[in-house]
């Protein structure tokens, strides 16, 4: 494997996905204490990123499954999930958290599809960056990029979990995570919609 391409892939991945670490930390914190939650977050992150790769690789070969004008509307996914999380947080607060014990014993935290939807929507603009790089890298180079990216997804998941489990950060996320998660998701959704000019914004 060409070390130069691996280095470029690592740099490209880091630059285009730096904000994902915060979102992952919030997802891991949301699932803290729930059995299998970390596994579901990792699975969702991989599902979302594989979808980004699939669209970018297809576009590099000239197939357009996701027209460029449609990309800004991906912001509706995190926006909807953020509003759902905000509603759930308000409802839990309003109900006084009486179901806390029950919530700890059942499967909780985000589902793989929720994480995948946010990952894909948040990475929608990455597709535009990846396509020309993949198109000029050729099949061998593209394979190196794909393998490096998928390996780095694991590093990103580890980093997100690491931050979510540091005592000081974990305490802050436990206290404010139910507010931060919807806020971050809604902000991501609005930024994607506004920056992409969706609905004439």
BELHUSUL-V764344 format. One line per field, one symbol per residue. ss: DSSP state (2 for helix, 1 for strand, 0 for the rest). burial: + if it has 9 or more other C-alpha atoms within 8 Angstrom, else -. Layout:
# BELHUSUL-V764344
ss = ???
burial = ???
This chain:
# BELHUSUL-V764344
ss = 002222222222222220022222222222000000222222222222222222222222000000022222222222222222222222222200000222222000000222222222220222222222222222222222222222222222222222222022222222222222222222222222222002220
burial = ----++--++--+---+--++-+++++++++--+--++-++++++++++++++-++++++----------++++++++++++++++--+--+----------++--++++++-+++++++++++--++-+++-++-+---++-+++-+++-+++-++-+++++++---++-+++--++++++++++++++++++-+++---
